[in-house]
Amino acid sequence: MDLRESGERQISWAARSMPVLTAIGERFALERPLAGLKIAACLHVTAETAVLMGALRAGGAEIALAASNPLSTQDDVAEALRGYGIGVHARAGVDRAAYYRHIHRALDVGPDLVLDDGCDLVNILHTERTDLLERVGGGCEETTTGIIRLRQMAAEGALRFPVVAVNDTRTKRMFDNRYGTGQSTLDGIMRATNTLLAGRTVVVAGFGYCGRGVAERAKGFGARVIVTEIDAVKALDATLQGYEVRPMAQAALLGDLFITVTGNRDVIRAEHLSVMKDGAILANAGHFDVEIDVRALDELAGEVQRGVRPNTDQYVMPDGRRLLLLAEGRLVNLTAAEGHPAAVMDMSFSAQALAVEWLAAERAGLAPGVYDVPEEIDHEVARLKLAAAGIGIDRLTDEQEDYLHSWRVGS
């Protein structure tokens, strides 16, 4: 009971900063748009996710939830959700085998819809649980990494149901990815290391929305920021914003802190680890623990000292250099800190809830593939967020509307 009560307090605290999702949940409770539907979800089991689960439950759905990262699971929140009648298959710190076993248990519900965070659940559906595919009417994906995998599945004709790319909404990319990841990543790094960023050289690998947010926050703390990229347009964008852009082979010699935010694997490899400074810190803010080659780090190290600080392992190289790996190379913001602030997740999860409602109504007419969130949902989330903050915006006059929809009026 103590664990459950702690979780309930955490959920209540998060809900205070999530007025849009709370309002959606209240409407769902009246309209019951998800009545009779079973949902299997693989998401970070946090207080913010709990508010989303509550809204979907209020809409009439039966939910089974597994964790998308064992190190981000908040056990007290998981216990509170069980008390709310939601099937939770998650526990903090489980090994890889238990992680996948939990996803299978969530799928045992026989879902009509699925929610995924990284595409692991969808991948298992298409490889090991194909017996369930016929029933699944659609899904939502929350991450850049997951969307990359889903688009590849769709291109190969392997994807068997429609999936909404919640990650690709403007409210998600501009606010969750940029402001949420930027703040929470540095929060996790500072909690784990208590390091001073001012005057340090921070290498940010990847300059997408998440990378921009991390670079902006690091720069704001007084760090010298180096960006590494494979995309010429993004590299040019970083250059014009005043960042130094270098290949990782060069940046590896200069960095004090390395943060990977790419959605790809082996971004930091053995040849980079071999030339890093003594005391260099390695952190990952991409979804999976493959961006830093941890296996190569293990092989290079003469000694590994676990837990020199919470969520910090020290790898001692044969030449005496010490490299610090945070959160085992997993998501540092959700392992060493609490993930995105609830006010940011309010928008992402509101878009998720409304996308689920849309899928429930439209799934029968959708072919397998990756779909954008309908634009009206994105605008509705932004409108509700502004209204909750008491912020007003202008509206077009009739003359302005006519001007925008006419080609006859010149200069």
C-alpha angles and dihedrals in degrees: 000000000000089000092048093049091050090052092049090053091050092050092047090051092051092047090059088068095041105070096148095054090043090055091048090051091052091052091046090054090057099041101033095207092170098047112148095010125125118214127195113197134187106192140133105284099229136133091264091053088050090060089054091048089051092053092050091046089051087054090061103263126142106223136201114186130196127180121258090203124023093209093057096052114118104209094200091054090048090054092048091051090053087055089054091058097259118134106236122188103182141102130177117260101010119157126253094267092054090045091060092040088058092052089053090051091052089051091052087080087076097236129221090192133019134207117202138185108195100359097263093123093047090047092054090048090056097043111027107014101042089139088076098049097089092062098045109099099183148319148214128232122204105189142066090230092053094048091052090055094044094050089052090050090050092048090054093047091244100117109098103191140028117276126193114222098223089169091066098061116112092237089054100044098039098044112017096038098037107032099023097046092039094055100035095047093056089041090058094046093050093046091051098044109014086220126164111239097191110103093007124120110241119193114205113195108207129023102213120121092291093046092049090053093050092046092049093051094045090050089049090056090056099260126145103240126209118188125205120198144164094202114084094206093051091045090053090048090053091048093051089049089059101258124135111243121204139152113264090248089066097035091053090068093052110037129104093182127026122198120184117205106160113106089232135099135253095018089147109039139174094277090056095044090051094064103036122121124262107271097022113160122222120202133167126209096171118104102255131045094244103087091084111048096235092173090059089047090054091049094048096048122091090199136012119207110196122210101006081158129000108293091001126112122185120217113199113205122214089252091056098257115139122215120190118214117196125212093354087287091299126122102312095196094057097036104042095027137020101271124241120353112265092243089063095044088052089075097041095048093042088057088047093052093048091046089054090051090050092048092050089057100038107031096100091063098044124096120218111281145089115294132193117237107262108265093234090063092053091049092046092054091050091046093051092047092053091047091051089052092048093243121146128199135196125268126215118257119231089256091052091049090051092048093053092049099044132078096188098077112084133185 
